[in-house]
Each structure stands twice: as structure tokens, then as C-alpha cells.
């Protein structure tokens, strides 16, 4: 027979230990205001570098055909600033050749500056808009 008995109450030390562990997890995941500012500046620098590569390397075939689109990329950096992986994001509306050009732009831009925050925050997103004026 299965009898539904109430759970055995936790000892006071176990309750305190669990609370301390939760606080440690929260502190490890959260960034300070200063870290957030440093990270935003870092992201903006990365974005500027990648976009300059992308602008200067618009595929000639796509220029002739007047192909335009947005390439949404999600990439992860290693702690040394090199690229771990690059994935195509769900908001991509570009041709395969523009997607490949955007991926190449990220690869050619690397390695990026090595900062301590790469231990905490490693995944970044960028949308590269290919538009002919």
C-alpha cells in the first residue's frame, strides 16, 4: 500500500544551508551595475568592429542583384576572445550568400579583446543589416 505521509521536516541547519546556497547562486549569476556598463561598452565595440567588416565585404554578387536582408547571429566567445561557435538567429531574412558574408565578418573580426567578464557572459547577438543605398 502507498500511504501519503507528510515529508519529514528539515533540520534548521539544512534549511539555512539551502538558503545560503541559493544566495551564492544568485550572486554568481547577477552582474553589478559597473559590470553591466563594462559589458555594454564591450558589446558596442564588438558590434562596431563586425559591422565595419560587413560593410566593407558586401558580396559583389548580392550588390549586382540588389539583394538585401538582415542576418541575426548568435555567437559565443571563449575567455581569450576567440569564437567558440556562431549560429544563425531566428530573425534572419537574408540570402545564403549574405548569411555567409556575415559569418565571415564575425570570424575575420576575431579575436576580440579579452576581458574578465567573458568568464560570466560569453554569448552575444548581433543583427547585421545589408541594405543598398
Buried (B, 14 or more C-beta within 10 A) or exposed (E): EEEEEEEEEEEEEEEEEEEEEEEEEEEEEEEEEEBEEBBEEBBEEBBEBBBEBBEEEBBEEBEEEEBBBBBBBBBEBBEEBEBEEBEBBEEBEBBEBBBEBBBBBBBEBBEBEEBEBBEEBEEBEBBBBBEEE
